[in-house]
Amino acid sequence: MLHEIEKVLEEDVRPQLLSHEGNVEVVDVTDGVLKVRLLGQCSGCPSATLTTEELIAEAMKSRIPEIKDVVLVNQVSQDLIDMAKKILSHGR
């Protein structure tokens, strides 16, 4: 199933996220619940929940019937930590 999920992400989701300098990664899939983390500029975005519900969940549920729900994991991504370190280091 992971291969099918990645295919949907590549074809339907990532192109739209990349236009906003973002991306998505699969955290886990168990019992029809797909957990994802948004990366790049999409990480921590105020619209992240909307993106998950309207873009990712809709694409997944329409193409992979076994996916019943998509949950956004709100962890600080390494991309965001690296970006913050880069910004903060310029002040020195």
N, CA, C and O atoms as a MOPAC input file, in Angstrom:
PM7 MOZYME 1SCF
protein

 N      0.82000 1    -1.19600 1     0.00000 1
 C      0.00000 1     0.00000 1     0.00000 1
 C      0.86600 1     1.26300 1     0.00000 1
 O      0.46700 1     2.28600 1    -0.55700 1
 N      2.03300 1     1.19700 1     0.61500 1
 C      2.91000 1     2.36100 1     0.67900 1
 C      3.29600 1     2.83700 1    -0.72400 1
 O      3.40200 1     4.03800 1    -0.97200 1
 N      3.50500 1     1.88800 1    -1.63400 1
 C      3.83500 1     2.24700 1    -3.01700 1
 C      2.68300 1     3.03500 1    -3.65600 1
 O      2.91400 1     4.02700 1    -4.34700 1
 N      1.45200 1     2.59200 1    -3.42300 1
 C      0.28100 1     3.29700 1    -3.95700 1
 C      0.16500 1     4.69800 1    -3.36400 1
 O     -0.15600 1     5.64900 1    -4.07600 1
 N      0.42400 1     4.82600 1    -2.07400 1
 C      0.36100 1     6.12100 1    -1.40100 1
 C      1.39300 1     7.07100 1    -2.00500 1
 O      1.07500 1     8.21700 1    -2.32000 1
 N      2.62200 1     6.59700 1    -2.16500 1
 C      3.67700 1     7.43600 1    -2.74100 1
 C      3.32900 1     7.85600 1    -4.17100 1
 O      3.63200 1     8.97800 1    -4.57900 1
 N      2.70600 1     6.97800 1    -4.91700 1
 C      2.30500 1     7.30900 1    -6.28800 1
 C      1.28600 1     8.44200 1    -6.29200 1
 O      1.39800 1     9.36900 1    -7.09500 1
 N      0.30400 1     8.38000 1    -5.41500 1
 C     -0.70400 1     9.44300 1    -5.31700 1
 C     -0.04600 1    10.75400 1    -4.87600 1
 O     -0.36000 1    11.82100 1    -5.40400 1
 N      0.85700 1    10.66600 1    -3.91700 1
 C      1.56000 1    11.87400 1    -3.47200 1
 C      2.33600 1    12.49600 1    -4.63000 1
 O      2.27500 1    13.70800 1    -4.83700 1
 N      3.06500 1    11.67400 1    -5.38600 1
 C      3.87000 1    12.18000 1    -6.50400 1
 C      3.01000 1    12.80000 1    -7.59800 1
 O      3.35500 1    13.84600 1    -8.14800 1
 N      1.90400 1    12.16100 1    -7.90800 1
 C      1.08700 1    12.60400 1    -9.04000 1
 C      0.11800 1    13.72900 1    -8.68700 1
 O     -0.08300 1    14.64700 1    -9.48200 1
 N     -0.48400 1    13.66100 1    -7.49800 1
 C     -1.58400 1    14.58000 1    -7.18100 1
 C     -1.27400 1    15.62700 1    -6.12200 1
 O     -1.87200 1    16.70300 1    -6.12100 1
 N     -0.35400 1    15.32600 1    -5.22900 1
 C     -0.15600 1    16.19800 1    -4.06900 1
 C      1.12700 1    17.02000 1    -4.16200 1
 O      1.08900 1    18.24500 1    -4.05200 1
 N      2.23700 1    16.36600 1    -4.35900 1
 C      3.52500 1    17.07400 1    -4.33200 1
 C      3.64100 1    18.21500 1    -5.34100 1
 O      4.20300 1    19.25500 1    -4.99900 1
 N      3.13600 1    18.07000 1    -6.56600 1
 C      3.24700 1    19.20000 1    -7.49100 1
 C      2.62000 1    20.49000 1    -6.93500 1
 O      3.15400 1    21.58300 1    -7.12700 1
 N      1.50200 1    20.34500 1    -6.25600 1
 C      0.85100 1    21.52700 1    -5.68100 1
 C      1.62900 1    22.06300 1    -4.48100 1
 O      1.76200 1    23.27600 1    -4.32100 1
 N      2.13900 1    21.17100 1    -3.64200 1
 C      2.91600 1    21.61000 1    -2.48400 1
 C      4.23300 1    22.24700 1    -2.91800 1
 O      4.67000 1    23.23900 1    -2.33500 1
 N      4.86600 1    21.67300 1    -3.94700 1
 C      6.14000 1    22.20800 1    -4.42700 1
 C      5.98800 1    23.62100 1    -4.98700 1
 O      6.94100 1    24.40000 1    -4.95800 1
 N      4.81100 1    23.95800 1    -5.49200 1
 C      4.58500 1    25.31500 1    -5.99600 1
 C      4.61300 1    26.33900 1    -4.85900 1
 O      4.72500 1    27.54200 1    -5.09900 1
 N      4.51100 1    25.85300 1    -3.62500 1
 C      4.59900 1    26.69900 1    -2.42900 1
 C      5.87200 1    26.39900 1    -1.64300 1
 O      5.98500 1    26.76000 1    -0.47100 1
 N      6.82500 1    25.73900 1    -2.29300 1
 C      8.09700 1    25.34000 1    -1.68300 1
 C      7.90500 1    24.40400 1    -0.48700 1
 O      8.62200 1    24.48300 1     0.51000 1
 N      6.92700 1    23.52800 1    -0.61700 1
 C      6.65100 1    22.56400 1     0.44100 1
 C      6.71300 1    21.14000 1    -0.07500 1
 O      6.96100 1    20.89200 1    -1.25500 1
 N      6.48200 1    20.21700 1     0.83700 1
 C      6.48400 1    18.81100 1     0.49400 1
 C      5.72200 1    18.06300 1     1.57800 1
 O      5.23400 1    18.66900 1     2.53200 1
 N      5.62100 1    16.75600 1     1.43200 1
 C      4.91900 1    15.92200 1     2.39600 1
 C      5.65900 1    14.60400 1     2.51700 1
 O      6.22200 1    14.10300 1     1.54400 1
 N      5.65300 1    14.04400 1     3.72700 1
 C      6.22900 1    12.71500 1     3.91600 1
 C      5.25300 1    11.86400 1     4.71300 1
 O      4.49900 1    12.36100 1     5.54900 1
 N      5.29000 1    10.58500 1     4.43200 1
 C      4.45500 1     9.62300 1     5.14700 1
 C      5.14200 1     9.30300 1     6.46600 1
 O      6.32300 1     8.95800 1     6.49700 1
 N      4.38900 1     9.42100 1     7.55700 1
 C      4.89500 1     9.07700 1     8.87800 1
 C      4.51000 1     7.64700 1     9.21900 1
 O      5.32300 1     6.88300 1     9.73800 1
 N      3.25800 1     7.28800 1     8.92300 1
 C      2.76400 1     5.95800 1     9.27600 1
 C      1.45400 1     5.71200 1     8.54300 1
 O      0.73900 1     6.65100 1     8.19600 1
 N      1.15300 1     4.46500 1     8.31600 1
 C     -0.16700 1     4.07300 1     7.83000 1
 C     -0.55000 1     2.79900 1     8.56300 1
 O      0.10700 1     1.76500 1     8.43900 1
 N     -1.63000 1     2.90000 1     9.33100 1
 C     -2.10600 1     1.77500 1    10.13800 1
 C     -3.62800 1     1.77000 1    10.13600 1
 O     -4.26400 1     2.79600 1    10.37600 1
 N     -4.19700 1     0.61300 1     9.86300 1
 C     -5.65600 1     0.43900 1     9.90800 1
 C     -6.40200 1     1.49400 1     9.10400 1
 O     -7.42800 1     2.00500 1     9.55500 1
 N     -5.89800 1     1.82500 1     7.91800 1
 C     -6.57700 1     2.77800 1     7.04900 1
 C     -6.38000 1     4.23800 1     7.40500 1
 O     -6.98500 1     5.11200 1     6.78500 1
 N     -5.54000 1     4.51700 1     8.39600 1
 C     -5.26300 1     5.90000 1     8.79800 1
 C     -3.84000 1     6.23700 1     8.35900 1
 O     -2.87000 1     5.62400 1     8.80300 1
 N     -3.74400 1     7.21900 1     7.48300 1
 C     -2.46500 1     7.68200 1     6.97300 1
 C     -2.03900 1     8.91200 1     7.76700 1
 O     -2.77200 1     9.89800 1     7.84200 1
 N     -0.85500 1     8.84700 1     8.35400 1
 C     -0.30900 1     9.99300 1     9.08200 1
 C      0.78200 1    10.60800 1     8.22500 1
 O      1.69000 1     9.91800 1     7.76000 1
 N      0.68000 1    11.92700 1     8.02200 1
 C      1.63700 1    12.64100 1     7.19100 1
 C      2.21300 1    13.83600 1     7.93600 1
 O      1.63200 1    14.33500 1     8.90000 1
 N      3.36300 1    14.27700 1     7.46300 1
 C      4.00200 1    15.48100 1     7.98800 1
 C      4.28200 1    16.38900 1     6.80100 1
 O      4.81900 1    15.94400 1     5.78600 1
 N      3.91800 1    17.65900 1     6.92500 1
 C      4.22800 1    18.62200 1     5.88500 1
 C      5.63100 1    19.15600 1     6.11200 1
 O      6.05900 1    19.34000 1     7.25200 1
 N      6.34600 1    19.40300 1     5.02000 1
 C      7.74000 1    19.83700 1     5.07600 1
 C      7.92300 1    21.16600 1     4.35100 1
 O      7.02500 1    21.64100 1     3.65600 1
 N      9.08700 1    21.74600 1     4.52600 1
 C      9.41800 1    22.98300 1     3.83700 1
 C      8.52100 1    24.12500 1     4.28500 1
 O      8.19000 1    24.24600 1     5.46500 1
 N      8.13600 1    24.95300 1     3.34000 1
 C      7.30700 1    26.11400 1     3.65800 1
 C      5.91000 1    25.71600 1     4.13900 1
 O      5.21800 1    26.53000 1     4.75000 1
 N      5.49300 1    24.49700 1     3.87600 1
 C      4.16700 1    24.04200 1     4.31100 1
 C      4.16000 1    23.61800 1     5.77900 1
 O      3.10100 1    23.53400 1     6.40000 1
 N      5.33800 1    23.35500 1     6.32900 1
 C      5.44200 1    22.95000 1     7.72500 1
 C      5.08100 1    24.12600 1     8.62200 1
 O      5.70600 1    25.18400 1     8.54900 1
 N      4.09000 1    23.94400 1     9.45300 1
 C      3.68400 1    24.99600 1    10.37600 1
 C      2.83300 1    26.07800 1     9.74100 1
 O      2.49100 1    27.05400 1    10.40900 1
 N      2.48400 1    25.93600 1     8.48100 1
 C      1.65400 1    26.92100 1     7.79000 1
 C      0.26200 1    26.95700 1     8.42300 1
 O     -0.27500 1    25.91300 1     8.79200 1
 N     -0.32100 1    28.14000 1     8.54900 1
 C     -1.68000 1    28.23400 1     9.10500 1
 C     -2.71200 1    27.44300 1     8.30000 1
 O     -3.75300 1    27.06100 1     8.83500 1
 N     -2.43500 1    27.19800 1     7.03400 1
 C     -3.36900 1    26.44500 1     6.18500 1
 C     -3.06400 1    24.95300 1     6.13700 1
 O     -3.64800 1    24.23500 1     5.32600 1
 N     -2.17200 1    24.47900 1     6.98000 1
 C     -1.74900 1    23.07100 1     6.93600 1
 C     -2.91300 1    22.10800 1     7.13000 1
 O     -2.99200 1    21.09300 1     6.43900 1
 N     -3.79900 1    22.40300 1     8.04200 1
 C     -4.94800 1    21.51500 1     8.27700 1
 C     -5.84600 1    21.47700 1     7.05500 1
 O     -6.31400 1    20.41300 1     6.65000 1
 N     -6.08300 1    22.63400 1     6.47200 1
 C     -6.90300 1    22.71400 1     5.26700 1
 C     -6.25100 1    21.96300 1     4.11400 1
 O     -6.92600 1    21.25700 1     3.36400 1
 N     -4.93600 1    22.11500 1     3.97500 1
 C     -4.19100 1    21.39400 1     2.93600 1
 C     -4.32900 1    19.89500 1     3.12300 1
 O     -4.52300 1    19.15600 1     2.15800 1
 N     -4.22900 1    19.44900 1     4.36700 1
 C     -4.34000 1    18.02100 1     4.65200 1
 C     -5.72800 1    17.51000 1     4.31200 1
 O     -5.87000 1    16.47200 1     3.66500 1
 N     -6.75000 1    18.23300 1     4.74600 1
 C     -8.11900 1    17.77600 1     4.54800 1
 C     -8.55600 1    17.86500 1     3.09200 1
 O     -9.14000 1    16.92200 1     2.55800 1
 N     -8.27700 1    18.99000 1     2.45200 1
 C     -8.81900 1    19.20000 1     1.10900 1
 C     -7.93200 1    18.67000 1    -0.01300 1
 O     -8.44600 1    18.26400 1    -1.05600 1
 N     -6.65000 1    18.66400 1     0.17000 1
 C     -5.76200 1    18.20700 1    -0.89500 1
 C     -5.34200 1    16.75700 1    -0.69400 1
 O     -5.60800 1    15.90100 1    -1.53800 1
 N     -4.69300 1    16.49300 1     0.41800 1
 C     -4.11400 1    15.16900 1     0.63300 1
 C     -5.18700 1    14.11700 1     0.88600 1
 O     -5.19600 1    13.07400 1     0.23200 1
 N     -6.08400 1    14.37700 1     1.81900 1
 C     -7.11700 1    13.38200 1     2.15400 1
 C     -8.02900 1    13.10300 1     0.96900 1
 O     -8.38200 1    11.95300 1     0.70800 1
 N     -8.40500 1    14.14100 1     0.26200 1
 C     -9.28500 1    13.95500 1    -0.89300 1
 C     -8.61900 1    13.08500 1    -1.96600 1
 O     -9.24200 1    12.17400 1    -2.51100 1
 N     -7.35600 1    13.37300 1    -2.25900 1
 C     -6.63500 1    12.58000 1    -3.26300 1
 C     -6.48900 1    11.12800 1    -2.81500 1
 O     -6.70600 1    10.20400 1    -3.59900 1
 N     -6.12600 1    10.93600 1    -1.56800 1
 C     -5.91300 1     9.58000 1    -1.05000 1
 C     -7.20200 1     8.77100 1    -1.05100 1
 O     -7.23600 1     7.64600 1    -1.55000 1
 N     -8.25000 1     9.34000 1    -0.49700 1
 C     -9.51000 1     8.60600 1    -0.37400 1
 C    -10.12000 1     8.29300 1    -1.73200 1
 O    -10.76100 1     7.25400 1    -1.89200 1
 N     -9.93400 1     9.17100 1    -2.71100 1
 C    -10.52900 1     8.92400 1    -4.02200 1
 C     -9.76600 1     7.85700 1    -4.81200 1
 O    -10.35500 1     7.15700 1    -5.63600 1
 N     -8.46100 1     7.73200 1    -4.56300 1
 C     -7.66000 1     6.77800 1    -5.33800 1
 C     -7.31000 1     5.50100 1    -4.59000 1
 O     -7.00300 1     4.48200 1    -5.20800 1
 N     -7.35500 1     5.55100 1    -3.25900 1
 C     -7.02900 1     4.36000 1    -2.45900 1
 C     -8.15900 1     4.15700 1    -1.45000 1
 O     -8.13400 1     4.74900 1    -0.37100 1
 N     -9.13900 1     3.33500 1    -1.78300 1
 C    -10.31100 1     3.15900 1    -0.91500 1
 C     -9.98400 1     2.65700 1     0.49700 1
 O    -10.76100 1     2.86500 1     1.42800 1
 N     -8.82600 1     1.99500 1     0.64900 1
 C     -8.45400 1     1.49500 1     1.97400 1
 C     -8.09700 1     2.62500 1     2.94500 1
 O     -8.11100 1     2.42600 1     4.15900 1
 N     -7.77800 1     3.80700 1     2.41500 1
 C     -7.46200 1     4.95000 1     3.27200 1
 C     -8.77400 1     5.57200 1     3.74800 1
 O     -9.56400 1     6.07700 1     2.95000 1
 N     -8.98500 1     5.52500 1     5.03600 1
 C    -10.22000 1     6.05400 1     5.63600 1
 C    -10.04200 1     7.45600 1     6.19200 1
 O    -11.00300 1     8.22300 1     6.26800 1
 N     -8.81700 1     7.79700 1     6.58200 1
 C     -8.56900 1     9.10700 1     7.16500 1
 C     -7.10300 1     9.48100 1     6.94600 1
 O     -6.23600 1     8.61400 1     6.84000 1
 N     -6.84700 1    10.77800 1     6.88000 1
 C     -5.48900 1    11.29700 1     6.78800 1
 C     -5.30400 1    12.27100 1     7.94100 1
 O     -6.08700 1    13.20400 1     8.11800 1
 N     -4.25800 1    12.03800 1     8.71800 1
 C     -4.00800 1    12.82900 1     9.92400 1
 C     -2.68500 1    13.56600 1     9.76000 1
 O     -1.67700 1    12.97900 1     9.36600 1
 N     -2.70400 1    14.85000 1    10.06500 1
 C     -1.50100 1    15.66400 1    10.02600 1
 C     -0.76600 1    15.54100 1    11.34700 1
 O     -1.33300 1    15.79000 1    12.41100 1
 N      0.49900 1    15.15600 1    11.27300 1
 C      1.34200 1    15.07300 1    12.45900 1
 C      2.03300 1    16.42800 1    12.58800 1
 O      2.81800 1    16.82200 1    11.72600 1
 N      1.73600 1    17.12300 1    13.65800 1
 C      2.28800 1    18.46700 1    13.85500 1
 C      3.54600 1    18.43600 1    14.69300 1
 O      3.55000 1    18.84000 1    15.85600 1
 N      4.59800 1    17.95600 1    14.09100 1
 C      5.90000 1    17.99200 1    14.72600 1
 C      6.73100 1    19.03100 1    14.00000 1
 O      6.49900 1    19.31500 1    12.82500 1
 N      7.67300 1    19.58200 1    14.68500 1
 C      8.58500 1    20.50100 1    14.02400 1
 C      9.50800 1    19.65800 1    13.15600 1
 O     10.20800 1    18.77300 1    13.64600 1
 N      9.49700 1    19.94800 1    11.86100 1
 C     10.32000 1    19.16800 1    10.93900 1
 C     11.77600 1    19.62000 1    11.00700 1
 O     12.08300 1    20.72800 1    11.44700 1
 N     12.64600 1    18.75100 1    10.56900 1
 C     14.06700 1    19.09300 1    10.53100 1
 C     14.30600 1    20.25800 1     9.57800 1
 O     15.18700 1    21.08300 1     9.81700 1
 N     13.52400 1    20.33200 1     8.49400 1
 C     13.64400 1    21.45900 1     7.56100 1
 C     13.40200 1    22.78800 1     8.27200 1
 O     14.13600 1    23.75600 1     8.06800 1
 N     12.37700 1    22.82200 1     9.09700 1
 C     12.05500 1    24.05100 1     9.81900 1
 C     13.13200 1    24.39500 1    10.84300 1
 O     13.49000 1    25.56300 1    10.99600 1
 N     13.64000 1    23.41200 1    11.52800 1
 C     14.72100 1    23.63500 1    12.49500 1
 C     15.95600 1    24.17100 1    11.78200 1
 O     16.58500 1    25.11900 1    12.25200 1
 N     16.30700 1    23.56000 1    10.64000 1
 C     17.46600 1    24.01700 1     9.87400 1
 C     17.27600 1    25.44800 1     9.37900 1
 O     18.21000 1    26.24900 1     9.40700 1
 N     16.06400 1    25.76500 1     8.92600 1
 C     15.78300 1    27.10900 1     8.45600 1
 C     15.92200 1    28.12100 1     9.59700 1
 O     16.49600 1    29.19400 1     9.41000 1
 N     15.40400 1    27.78300 1    10.76100 1
 C     15.50000 1    28.67400 1    11.92100 1
 C     16.95500 1    28.88800 1    12.32300 1
 O     17.35300 1    30.00900 1    12.63700 1
 N     17.74400 1    27.82700 1    12.31500 1
 C     19.16900 1    27.95000 1    12.65500 1
 C     19.87700 1    28.86200 1    11.66400 1
 O     20.70800 1    29.68200 1    12.05600 1
 N     19.55600 1    28.72500 1    10.39600 1
 C     20.17100 1    29.54400 1     9.36500 1
 C     19.81000 1    31.02600 1     9.56900 1
 O     20.67300 1    31.89800 1     9.46800 1
 N     18.55100 1    31.29500 1     9.85100 1
 C     18.11400 1    32.67800 1    10.08600 1
 C     18.79500 1    33.25200 1    11.31900 1
 O     19.28100 1    34.38300 1    11.29700 1
 N     18.82800 1    32.48100 1    12.38200 1
 C     19.40500 1    32.96900 1    13.62400 1
 C     20.92500 1    33.15500 1    13.52800 1
 O     21.48100 1    34.04100 1    14.17700 1
 N     21.58500 1    32.34000 1    12.73800 1
 C     23.04000 1    32.46500 1    12.62600 1
 C     23.47200 1    33.69100 1    11.84400 1
 O     24.61700 1    34.12200 1    11.97400 1
 N     22.60000 1    34.26200 1    11.04300 1
 C     22.94800 1    35.47700 1    10.29300 1
 C     23.04000 1    36.69800 1    11.18900 1
 O     23.62000 1    37.71200 1    10.80100 1
 N     22.47800 1    36.61100 1    12.36800 1
 C     22.52400 1    37.73800 1    13.31100 1
 C     23.84600 1    37.86000 1    14.04700 1
 O     24.04300 1    38.81300 1    14.80000 1
 N     24.74800 1    36.92700 1    13.84800 1
 C     26.02700 1    36.92000 1    14.56100 1
 C     27.11300 1    37.56600 1    13.78200 1
 O     28.25000 1    37.63800 1    14.25000 1

